[in-house]
Amino acid sequence: MTVYVYVDGLAEPRNPGTGTYGFLIYDGAEKLAEGEGLAGRDVTNNYAEYTALVEALKKLKEMGVTRDIVVRSDSQLLVGQMAKGWKVKGGGYLSKLKEARDLIGGFGPVAFEWVPRERNAEADLLSRVAYEKHKEPAA
């Protein structure tokens, strides 16, 4: 059976900002795992998106799931770079992109699919929950 992974990241209150992420792992209708956390301070949205992917891949490896994986994201950049060979021109997220590509090497083929934001609402919610936990106190 195919395992579906939903990832999302954000940087608030502006980009770059406090970066947080969320991910979910499903086997059919059964939720196998979820995670959320701090991607970093003064990081971009793209960095947070890639952090979500890296953390989800680490969780899959920990669970022993290494094949029949479809990663879904509302980030066209992440999906384009990971699935379609889009060029990487530079940016603060390059270390996370490299980490994700290195981790993917330990898996069977992994498919990437772009989904509209509303089909990624659960991962988006987790990234927002993480932001509420980690946001900087108002000055």
Backbone as CSV, one residue per row, in Angstrom:
resi,resn,N_x,N_y,N_z,CA_x,CA_y,CA_z,C_x,C_y,C_z
1,MET,0.839,-1.191,0.000,0.000,0.000,0.000,0.883,1.254,0.000
2,THR,0.385,2.295,-0.597,1.125,3.553,-0.683,1.002,4.339,0.614
3,VAL,2.118,4.887,1.046,2.153,5.762,2.213,2.185,7.201,1.704
4,TYR,1.262,8.024,2.210,1.183,9.425,1.805,1.722,10.303,2.921
5,VAL,2.577,11.228,2.541,3.210,12.143,3.479,2.822,13.563,3.085
6,TYR,2.282,14.314,4.019,1.910,15.709,3.801,2.868,16.585,4.591
7,VAL,3.463,17.583,3.923,4.428,18.456,4.585,4.050,19.916,4.349
8,ASP,4.352,20.750,5.339,4.140,22.186,5.183,5.061,22.933,6.133
9,GLY,5.423,24.134,5.725,6.252,24.999,6.551,5.823,26.442,6.381
10,LEU,6.181,27.265,7.344,5.872,28.690,7.243,6.951,29.498,7.934
11,ALA,7.000,30.765,7.573,7.883,31.733,8.233,7.016,32.942,8.560
12,GLU,6.900,33.267,9.830,6.037,34.354,10.292,6.800,35.210,11.302
13,PRO,6.452,36.413,11.630,5.331,37.133,11.053,5.635,37.701,9.671
14,ARG,6.862,37.555,9.223,7.241,37.942,7.853,8.250,36.913,7.366
15,ASN,8.587,36.996,6.114,9.506,36.045,5.487,10.781,36.798,5.112
16,PRO,11.941,36.505,5.704,12.210,35.473,6.702,11.678,35.854,8.084
17,GLY,11.519,34.819,8.892,10.981,35.006,10.232,11.163,33.743,11.045
18,THR,10.263,33.543,12.004,10.280,32.321,12.789,9.703,31.218,11.913
19,GLY,10.527,30.222,11.615,10.107,29.141,10.730,9.645,27.935,11.522
20,THR,8.490,27.407,11.145,7.964,26.208,11.782,7.463,25.254,10.698
21,TYR,7.238,24.017,11.096,6.830,23.003,10.116,5.828,22.034,10.731
22,GLY,5.149,21.320,9.845,4.272,20.234,10.240,4.292,19.159,9.175
23,PHE,4.102,17.905,9.591,3.995,16.810,8.633,3.069,15.730,9.179
24,LEU,2.480,14.963,8.262,1.626,13.828,8.602,1.981,12.678,7.694
25,ILE,1.853,11.471,8.214,2.129,10.263,7.453,0.902,9.368,7.549
26,TYR,0.356,9.001,6.385,-0.847,8.173,6.313,-0.590,6.907,5.521
27,ASP,-1.194,5.827,5.967,-1.290,4.579,5.220,-2.780,4.390,4.980
28,GLY,-3.235,4.721,3.779,-4.677,4.758,3.526,-5.306,5.825,4.396
29,ALA,-6.359,5.474,5.130,-7.028,6.430,6.018,-6.412,6.454,7.411
30,GLU,-5.460,5.569,7.666,-4.862,5.473,8.998,-3.673,6.410,9.139
31,LYS,-3.760,7.305,10.128,-2.636,8.197,10.405,-1.589,7.405,11.172
32,LEU,-0.395,7.310,10.600,0.699,6.578,11.239,1.530,7.465,12.157
33,ALA,1.681,8.731,11.765,2.529,9.640,12.549,2.256,11.075,12.142
34,GLU,2.629,11.975,13.030,2.611,13.400,12.723,3.705,14.058,13.528
35,GLY,4.100,15.230,13.081,5.127,15.971,13.802,5.043,17.444,13.479
36,GLU,5.535,18.248,14.374,5.621,19.699,14.169,6.759,20.224,15.022
37,GLY,7.289,21.381,14.628,8.358,21.960,15.419,8.940,23.219,14.812
38,LEU,10.001,23.671,15.429,10.702,24.884,15.029,11.745,24.551,13.970
39,ALA,11.664,25.225,12.843,12.665,25.061,11.781,13.858,25.984,12.039
40,GLY,13.610,27.126,12.662,14.684,28.058,12.970,14.175,29.475,13.090
41,ARG,15.052,30.348,13.529,14.740,31.777,13.634,15.357,32.476,12.434
42,ASP,14.666,33.478,11.940,15.155,34.261,10.798,15.460,33.353,9.601
43,VAL,14.516,32.443,9.322,14.637,31.546,8.172,13.489,31.830,7.211
44,THR,13.649,31.359,5.973,12.629,31.590,4.957,11.558,30.511,4.989
45,ASN,10.471,30.816,4.312,9.395,29.852,4.143,9.921,28.590,3.452
46,ASN,10.775,28.752,2.451,11.318,27.591,1.744,12.160,26.718,2.676
47,TYR,12.914,27.336,3.551,13.704,26.584,4.536,12.763,25.757,5.421
48,ALA,11.671,26.376,5.861,10.705,25.678,6.715,10.028,24.533,5.961
49,GLU,9.708,24.750,4.686,9.102,23.683,3.868,10.051,22.487,3.769
50,TYR,11.316,22.745,3.483,12.290,21.662,3.368,12.562,21.000,4.716
51,THR,12.488,21.766,5.804,12.643,21.173,7.133,11.516,20.176,7.386
52,ALA,10.298,20.522,6.983,9.173,19.600,7.127,9.447,18.295,6.382
53,LEU,9.973,18.420,5.163,10.290,17.222,4.374,11.375,16.390,5.057
54,VAL,12.435,17.037,5.503,13.539,16.330,6.163,13.037,15.595,7.408
55,GLU,12.253,16.265,8.230,11.760,15.644,9.460,10.813,14.484,9.151
56,ALA,9.996,14.618,8.122,9.105,13.524,7.723,9.912,12.329,7.219
57,LEU,10.947,12.580,6.432,11.797,11.487,5.933,12.510,10.774,7.083
58,LYS,12.979,11.537,8.058,13.618,10.921,9.228,12.627,10.027,9.969
59,LYS,11.389,10.501,10.108,10.363,9.712,10.793,10.054,8.444,10.011
60,LEU,9.943,8.539,8.691,9.692,7.352,7.864,10.794,6.319,8.059
61,LYS,12.043,6.791,8.049,13.180,5.884,8.227,13.109,5.204,9.594
62,GLU,12.815,5.993,10.620,12.689,5.471,11.980,11.585,4.399,12.054
63,MET,10.534,4.582,11.268,9.408,3.647,11.250,9.680,2.441,10.340
64,GLY,10.771,2.489,9.580,11.091,1.394,8.673,10.326,1.428,7.362
65,VAL,9.737,2.578,7.033,9.007,2.737,5.774,9.959,3.352,4.757
66,THR,10.313,2.584,3.727,11.305,3.089,2.767,10.855,2.978,1.311
67,ARG,9.613,2.532,1.074,9.162,2.433,-0.321,7.679,2.733,-0.429
68,ASP,7.232,2.901,-1.679,5.825,3.224,-1.950,5.383,4.477,-1.199
69,ILE,6.166,5.538,-1.360,5.924,6.797,-0.652,5.569,7.888,-1.655
70,VAL,4.525,8.637,-1.330,4.148,9.814,-2.101,4.154,10.997,-1.140
71,VAL,4.982,11.993,-1.430,5.047,13.213,-0.621,4.181,14.260,-1.298
72,ARG,3.271,14.849,-0.529,2.395,15.901,-1.045,2.690,17.205,-0.327
73,SER,2.801,18.262,-1.133,3.133,19.581,-0.596,2.434,20.646,-1.424
74,ASP,2.113,21.776,-0.792,1.567,22.901,-1.547,2.674,23.864,-1.992
75,SER,3.920,23.461,-1.793,5.060,24.265,-2.255,5.475,23.801,-3.656
76,GLN,5.184,24.626,-4.652,5.572,24.271,-6.017,7.091,24.183,-6.143
77,LEU,7.803,25.016,-5.407,9.262,24.987,-5.459,9.786,23.640,-4.960
78,LEU,9.332,23.197,-3.811,9.795,21.926,-3.246,9.480,20.767,-4.202
79,VAL,8.249,20.695,-4.665,7.853,19.613,-5.563,8.636,19.700,-6.867
80,GLY,8.775,20.900,-7.404,9.500,21.072,-8.662,10.964,20.678,-8.552
81,GLN,11.605,21.059,-7.459,13.029,20.736,-7.291,13.244,19.269,-6.960
82,MET,12.357,18.677,-6.191,12.550,17.284,-5.778,12.088,16.294,-6.852
83,ALA,11.069,16.645,-7.633,10.493,15.682,-8.579,10.833,15.963,-10.028
84,LYS,10.971,17.222,-10.365,11.056,17.580,-11.778,12.399,18.143,-12.178
85,GLY,13.342,18.126,-11.265,14.671,18.619,-11.604,14.762,20.117,-11.841
86,TRP,13.851,20.881,-11.243,13.964,22.332,-11.367,15.341,22.760,-10.888
87,LYS,15.862,23.794,-11.505,17.170,24.313,-11.116,17.122,24.903,-9.715
88,VAL,18.254,24.787,-9.053,18.421,25.379,-7.732,19.395,26.536,-7.914
89,LYS,18.871,27.751,-7.759,19.697,28.931,-8.027,20.427,29.430,-6.789
90,GLY,19.928,29.095,-5.629,20.537,29.587,-4.396,19.454,29.921,-3.403
91,GLY,19.879,30.253,-2.223,18.916,30.606,-1.189,19.304,29.995,0.135
92,GLY,18.684,30.507,1.182,19.003,30.074,2.526,18.543,28.667,2.861
93,TYR,17.818,28.042,1.951,17.292,26.699,2.215,18.170,25.598,1.623
94,LEU,19.276,25.933,0.981,20.080,24.935,0.263,20.587,23.804,1.149
95,SER,20.929,24.103,2.400,21.414,23.042,3.290,20.308,22.013,3.546
96,LYS,19.076,22.471,3.682,17.951,21.554,3.911,17.606,20.784,2.632
97,LEU,17.720,21.414,1.484,17.505,20.726,0.210,18.512,19.591,0.059
98,LYS,19.761,19.867,0.352,20.809,18.835,0.255,20.528,17.708,1.245
99,GLU,20.138,18.065,2.462,19.827,17.046,3.470,18.667,16.162,3.005
100,ALA,17.635,16.775,2.416,16.492,16.010,1.917,16.928,15.068,0.798
101,ARG,17.734,15.561,-0.117,18.201,14.716,-1.225,19.077,13.570,-0.713
102,ASP,19.902,13.846,0.275,20.734,12.786,0.858,19.862,11.717,1.512
103,LEU,18.849,12.136,2.248,17.950,11.191,2.911,17.172,10.353,1.893
104,ILE,16.722,10.981,0.818,15.946,10.282,-0.220,16.747,9.118,-0.788
105,GLY,18.057,9.245,-0.800,18.911,8.178,-1.322,18.730,6.855,-0.598
106,GLY,18.239,6.873,0.629,18.034,5.657,1.395,16.653,5.044,1.203
107,PHE,15.867,5.589,0.285,14.516,5.113,0.047,14.406,4.538,-1.363
108,GLY,13.369,3.719,-1.552,13.005,3.335,-2.909,12.481,4.580,-3.597
109,PRO,11.967,4.477,-4.790,11.456,5.691,-5.442,10.435,6.411,-4.563
110,VAL,10.578,7.724,-4.483,9.643,8.575,-3.753,9.025,9.526,-4.765
111,ALA,7.702,9.549,-4.834,7.002,10.457,-5.741,6.646,11.739,-4.988
112,PHE,6.632,12.835,-5.726,6.249,14.125,-5.160,5.071,14.662,-5.944
113,GLU,4.055,15.150,-5.236,2.870,15.711,-5.864,2.560,17.068,-5.250
114,TRP,2.287,18.028,-6.110,1.797,19.317,-5.638,0.305,19.183,-5.363
115,VAL,-0.129,19.727,-4.235,-1.555,19.776,-3.905,-1.908,21.210,-3.537
116,PRO,-3.152,21.625,-3.816,-3.554,22.968,-3.392,-3.567,23.060,-1.867
117,ARG,-3.408,24.256,-1.371,-3.310,24.495,0.077,-4.444,23.834,0.855
118,GLU,-5.667,23.890,0.309,-6.801,23.309,1.046,-6.695,21.790,1.191
119,ARG,-5.941,21.132,0.326,-5.733,19.675,0.472,-4.533,19.375,1.381
120,ASN,-3.916,20.428,1.883,-2.777,20.272,2.792,-3.076,20.942,4.136
121,ALA,-4.353,21.080,4.434,-4.784,21.865,5.599,-4.283,21.288,6.918
122,GLU,-4.213,19.978,7.028,-3.803,19.363,8.291,-2.330,19.659,8.589
123,ALA,-1.473,19.559,7.575,-0.052,19.884,7.761,0.119,21.380,8.021
124,ASP,-0.669,22.199,7.324,-0.642,23.644,7.544,-1.015,23.964,8.988
125,LEU,-2.045,23.312,9.500,-2.471,23.536,10.881,-1.352,23.175,11.861
126,LEU,-0.675,22.051,11.625,0.432,21.670,12.512,1.550,22.708,12.492
127,SER,1.855,23.266,11.322,2.911,24.290,11.255,2.477,25.547,12.004
128,ARG,1.188,25.844,11.976,0.679,27.020,12.704,0.648,26.777,14.216
129,VAL,0.316,25.558,14.621,0.380,25.194,16.040,1.821,25.356,16.533
130,ALA,2.770,24.880,15.740,4.187,25.011,16.104,4.577,26.483,16.203
131,TYR,4.071,27.314,15.281,4.395,28.740,15.327,3.896,29.363,16.626
132,GLU,2.684,29.022,17.039,2.146,29.578,18.285,3.016,29.190,19.484
133,LYS,3.613,28.003,19.446,4.498,27.557,20.525,5.838,28.278,20.516
134,HIS,6.316,28.630,19.322,7.701,29.113,19.180,7.842,30.576,18.786
135,LYS,6.732,31.287,18.584,6.851,32.672,18.131,7.527,33.531,19.189
136,GLU,8.166,34.570,18.691,8.846,35.516,19.573,7.811,36.311,20.351
137,PRO,8.039,36.542,21.637,7.093,37.360,22.401,7.052,38.777,21.834
138,ALA,5.874,39.381,21.892,5.724,40.763,21.407,6.595,41.689,22.242
139,ALA,7.205,42.637,21.555,8.120,43.569,22.243,7.369,44.603,23.035
